[in-house]
Amino acid sequence: MYAFTYDPAASVEEAAEKLRKSPDANVLAGGMSLIPTMKLRLS
């Protein structure tokens, strides 16, 4: 699994600000298959 840092936002505005500040940031969304998919390095 790739290393990553999880930094939750409390609001949409905070999430937008975090995305603006870090060009490598991504929105994390998913269900039960997200972590297994990451472990297989498919996402």
Z-matrix of the N, CA and C atoms (Angstrom, degrees):
N
C 1 1.444
C 2 1.525 1 108.16
N 3 1.313 2 116.01 1 139.06
C 4 1.456 3 121.04 2 177.39
C 5 1.530 4 109.80 3 -72.05
N 6 1.312 5 116.64 4 144.76
C 7 1.461 6 120.90 5 176.47
C 8 1.526 7 109.55 6 -72.34
N 9 1.320 8 116.10 7 140.80
C 10 1.453 9 120.53 8 176.78
C 11 1.521 10 109.13 9 -151.73
N 12 1.317 11 115.58 10 161.87
C 13 1.454 12 122.28 11 176.64
C 14 1.514 13 108.03 12 -114.83
N 15 1.324 14 116.37 13 128.92
C 16 1.458 15 121.93 14 178.83
C 17 1.523 16 108.18 15 -98.15
N 18 1.325 17 117.05 16 121.70
C 19 1.458 18 122.50 17 -177.83
C 20 1.525 19 108.36 18 -131.02
N 21 1.337 20 117.75 19 87.99
C 22 1.463 21 120.19 20 -175.27
C 23 1.528 22 112.52 21 -67.87
N 24 1.309 23 115.21 22 149.25
C 25 1.465 24 121.98 23 177.20
C 26 1.524 25 108.85 24 -107.85
N 27 1.318 26 115.79 25 146.80
C 28 1.461 27 120.98 26 -179.49
C 29 1.527 28 112.30 27 -88.89
N 30 1.335 29 116.91 28 -13.45
C 31 1.463 30 120.23 29 -178.88
C 32 1.524 31 109.53 30 -151.68
N 33 1.310 32 115.11 31 167.44
C 34 1.465 33 120.37 32 177.26
C 35 1.528 34 109.71 33 -64.20
N 36 1.326 35 116.33 34 -39.77
C 37 1.465 36 120.46 35 179.58
C 38 1.523 37 111.14 36 -62.06
N 39 1.332 38 116.98 37 -42.87
C 40 1.463 39 120.83 38 178.79
C 41 1.527 40 110.48 39 -65.21
N 42 1.314 41 117.23 40 -40.41
C 43 1.470 42 120.73 41 178.22
C 44 1.526 43 110.36 42 -62.78
N 45 1.327 44 116.98 43 -43.49
C 46 1.466 45 120.76 44 179.22
C 47 1.526 46 110.83 45 -62.53
N 48 1.321 47 117.41 46 -40.45
C 49 1.465 48 121.33 47 179.08
C 50 1.526 49 110.97 48 -64.79
N 51 1.322 50 117.52 49 -41.99
C 52 1.470 51 121.19 50 178.47
C 53 1.527 52 110.77 51 -64.11
N 54 1.318 53 117.03 52 -38.36
C 55 1.462 54 120.56 53 178.13
C 56 1.525 55 111.51 54 -67.53
N 57 1.334 56 116.42 55 -36.16
C 58 1.473 57 120.19 56 177.88
C 59 1.526 58 111.53 57 -67.68
N 60 1.324 59 117.16 58 -38.49
C 61 1.471 60 121.45 59 -175.26
C 62 1.520 61 113.29 60 -74.52
N 63 1.317 62 117.54 61 -28.10
C 64 1.464 63 120.27 62 -176.27
C 65 1.523 64 110.47 63 -123.30
N 66 1.332 65 117.75 64 110.80
C 67 1.466 66 120.54 65 -179.14
C 68 1.531 67 113.06 66 -65.84
N 69 1.324 68 117.95 67 -19.38
C 70 1.467 69 121.19 68 179.35
C 71 1.523 70 112.90 69 -91.60
N 72 1.327 71 117.58 70 -1.98
C 73 1.460 72 121.38 71 -177.46
C 74 1.526 73 110.86 72 -71.28
N 75 1.317 74 115.22 73 148.62
C 76 1.461 75 122.53 74 176.43
C 77 1.511 76 109.01 75 -136.75
N 78 1.312 77 115.58 76 154.56
C 79 1.450 78 121.04 77 174.62
C 80 1.520 79 107.43 78 -83.45
N 81 1.319 80 116.07 79 131.98
C 82 1.459 81 121.39 80 -179.43
C 83 1.518 82 108.74 81 -103.69
N 84 1.307 83 116.42 82 120.25
C 85 1.450 84 121.56 83 177.56
C 86 1.515 85 107.80 84 -146.50
N 87 1.277 86 116.03 85 143.51
C 88 1.454 87 118.01 86 178.76
C 89 1.511 88 111.33 87 165.12
N 90 1.284 89 113.70 88 174.07
C 91 1.449 90 119.60 89 -179.22
C 92 1.510 91 111.50 90 -109.93
N 93 1.286 92 115.32 91 -143.16
C 94 1.456 93 122.52 92 -174.43
C 95 1.523 94 113.21 93 -66.66
N 96 1.315 95 118.27 94 -18.64
C 97 1.467 96 119.84 95 -175.45
C 98 1.523 97 113.72 96 -93.01
N 99 1.329 98 118.69 97 -4.32
C 100 1.462 99 120.46 98 -174.46
C 101 1.529 100 112.46 99 -63.68
N 102 1.318 101 118.77 100 -52.93
C 103 1.467 102 121.15 101 -176.74
C 104 1.527 103 111.25 102 -65.25
N 105 1.343 104 120.45 103 -46.54
C 106 1.473 105 118.36 104 176.47
C 107 1.529 106 112.80 105 -59.22
N 108 1.320 107 117.57 106 -37.08
C 109 1.462 108 121.09 107 177.89
C 110 1.520 109 110.53 108 -64.73
N 111 1.337 110 117.12 109 -39.65
C 112 1.462 111 120.86 110 177.64
C 113 1.527 112 110.73 111 -66.96
N 114 1.325 113 116.91 112 -38.03
C 115 1.466 114 120.15 113 179.50
C 116 1.525 115 111.31 114 -63.12
N 117 1.320 116 116.57 115 -32.77
C 118 1.463 117 121.17 116 177.70
C 119 1.525 118 111.76 117 -84.74
N 120 1.329 119 116.43 118 2.11
C 121 1.464 120 123.78 119 -179.22
C 122 1.529 121 112.61 120 57.88
N 123 1.326 122 115.51 121 36.00
C 124 1.458 123 120.53 122 177.36
C 125 1.522 124 111.40 123 -93.38
N 126 1.320 125 117.02 124 -12.38
C 127 1.473 126 120.25 125 177.86
C 128 1.504 127 110.10 126 -139.37
